[in-house]
Amino acid sequence: MSEPAIELVEMTKRFRNFTAVDRLSLTVQRGEVFGLLGPNGSGKTTTVNVISGLSRPTSGTVRVLGRDMLTEPRSVRRLLGTIPQETALYEELSAEANLRFHGDLFDVPRSRLSSRIDELLRLVQLEDRRRDRVSTYSGGMKRRLALARALLHDPELLYLDEPTLGVDVQSRRAIWDHVLDLRTRGKTVLITTNYLEEASALGDRLAIIDRGRLVALDSPQELKSRYGDTVLDLVLELAPSPALLVRLRSIDGVTAVNTADGTLKVNLTGDPEATGRVVTAVTGEAKLLRINQHEPDLDEVFLQLTGRELRD
Amino acid sequence: MRSALRVIGAVCVKDLRIALTERVFLVIGVIIPVNFLFLFSLFALTGGEAPIAVVMQGQGPLARQFVSSLEHAHSFQVHVMSTSDAERQLQAGRIVGVLTVPAGFDDDLRAGRRIELAVEVNNLQVDFTNDIRRAVPLAITSFYAQAFPDQVVVQAREVDVQAGDTGYIPYLAVSIVVAGMFIEGLLQSVVLTAREYEESTIKELELSPASRWAVALGKVAAGLVLTAAAAAIVTAVVVFVVGVHPVHPLEVLLYGVLMMVPAVALGVLVGTLLKRRQAAIPLALGSFLPLFFLSGPFGPPNWGGTAAISLVSPLTYAIALFQHAFHGYLTAQTPLAVDVAVLVGFAVAAVVAATTVLRRGMMA
């Protein structure tokens, strides 16, 4: 059996007295699309920096594609394709020059380099702009070019940091399609994103990190079903009092109570009486303006697990 | 090895391409070094000889001979004019002093009577004032020795160490070629390196399997090419405009490369450490200028305590080598071979330091 694509064992990263990642253990299997979620400052970026060799862990083991990142960083980097959030493209150069430079850095055989560049520019639909300066590209075009660059050396593991941040809907859809295509080609993809919709649509499994610790790890469907069957969104005239929140949490069938964007969110189990008990408790203390009942989404799962919204 | 060479070449070509698209590189590459040259030349031209007015109330042959002695004292720009013009010029600040040759100068001199030469000095600027205070008595002595050789029996017999005199500007121009090369190399590579961090493109390098040494050497190579181009421009100005032709042209090439390598490597080092052009450029300029002045641009560095600082400045050795390459003489206490060895040492140390820091900077 082949070794996992990524294996973190008790990985800790400290910056002086601050512990960014605390004994994190997780495994990403080959061929899976794995989402890493966490609010700002959760330790998500530090984790991927360690995985991609930009940072050394303070303790623990980091193995990427069966290789120890600490002892064989160069051979790991050769197998890793990365799209950093800031794209890291040379804006004064053309798309073609950027790709050629990347090919030289990764020692892509010269005999194959030109045809590979053609192939990838075709894939990301930038063939006709290949000689234009990257500074003239839109945000979506830059992301697509960064994707082409990350794929140029045919990596086994691809890491995408916020791949659709700031891009238009059309480009987002195109990037998603590329990621899904990579999965069908057996590539392992690690994604960090602030868009839970994206994580849900692309990820085979998701890890939620908060304050440097792993708080949940499962498929999107499992996470949703595990953290509540139903969610009640209650819009009140005034913000709920702390006493009301305590009372709601004590009701049978209520698994979590949170507030987000002025809305009171109550997670319920399958108990059909629970909804009535919650509404009675709320209307006894506050004026209820609107009520909505729905299946939980990842945002709510995230809120329940971390007490924060993803983009806090 | 083959892939390392490929990386060096790729980084070098990439940096050169970027440099050609950015205006800041043109400013650093051409305007700063050439500006340096003109700035220092103007400084030398305006500060070399004090402009003075001579009012000739006495018009005899001895009076004229005395004025001729003043003109040959290498300290004055002599302008003969009337008393009123001289006063006006002095008030306007166009001249530093007025020397009046009194009426009856020749007669009094022949009769052995005491003569008082009135010297009115605008002592606003002590450097010029001191020039006048020193040079007027010397001019009198020189005039006396020529006019009455049998009366002045003590004479200085000059023995020149060098084959010929070198003018202030030709000497300084060579030092400025060195300064231009150094500041050019330093700034070009500071900008090339710091911009990688500013634009976050350093990630492309960090995430690649390329050897960090190869990346650093590629940056040094790009800096060298850019610096060489600018150095060629400054050298051409010195040769064709200032008129200083190198006695040993090949030495100019060799010493030029030796000079540029530590400058460029230091630039990579500073750029990596500061990671911001806005911080790195003033630091580079701010540390370079005092070092340049302590490294003997106007003559061999021998100013007491500062001589010790000059010993650890690569500019000291480079200026000595370039003075030899252009004028053929030795200005330093050390032999040329030692100067070369020291510069090689600086170059190696700077490259090792730059690559080590870049390597560490790419792995937190």
Contacts between the chains, C-beta under 8 A, distances in Angstrom:
chain1	res1	chain2	res2	distance
A	49	B	364	7.4
A	52	B	207	6.1
A	53	B	207	7.5
A	53	B	363	7.3
A	54	B	203	7.8
A	54	B	206	5.7
A	54	B	207	7.1
A	54	B	362	7.9
A	54	B	363	6.9
A	54	B	364	6.6
A	55	B	363	7.3
A	55	B	364	4.6
A	56	B	363	6.5
A	56	B	364	7.2
A	73	B	363	7.7
A	74	B	209	4.4
A	74	B	211	7.8
A	75	B	209	7.2
A	77	B	207	6.2
A	77	B	208	6.2
A	77	B	209	4.2
A	78	B	209	4.3
A	80	B	207	7.2
A	82	B	203	7.7
A	82	B	207	4.8
A	84	B	200	7.1
A	84	B	203	4.8
A	84	B	207	7.5
A	86	B	200	4.2
A	86	B	203	7.2
A	87	B	200	8.0
A	88	B	199	8.0
A	88	B	200	5.3
A	88	B	201	5.1
A	88	B	202	7.6
A	88	B	203	4.0
A	88	B	204	4.5
A	88	B	207	7.9
A	89	B	201	7.2
A	89	B	204	7.7
A	90	B	14	6.8
A	90	B	18	6.5
A	90	B	199	7.8
A	90	B	201	5.6
A	90	B	204	7.6
A	91	B	199	7.1
A	92	B	17	7.2
A	92	B	18	4.9
A	92	B	21	4.3
A	92	B	22	6.9
A	93	B	14	7.1
A	93	B	17	6.1
A	93	B	18	6.9
A	97	B	14	7.5
A	97	B	17	6.8
A	100	B	10	8.0
A	101	B	10	5.6
A	101	B	14	5.1
A	101	B	204	7.8
A	102	B	204	7.0
A	102	B	208	7.6
A	104	B	6	5.4
A	104	B	7	6.5
A	104	B	9	7.4
A	104	B	10	3.4
A	105	B	7	6.1
A	105	B	10	6.5
A	105	B	204	7.3
A	105	B	205	7.2
A	105	B	208	3.9
A	105	B	209	7.6
A	105	B	210	4.6
A	106	B	208	6.0
A	106	B	209	6.4
A	106	B	210	7.7
A	107	B	3	4.4
A	107	B	6	6.5
A	107	B	209	7.6
A	133	B	21	8.0
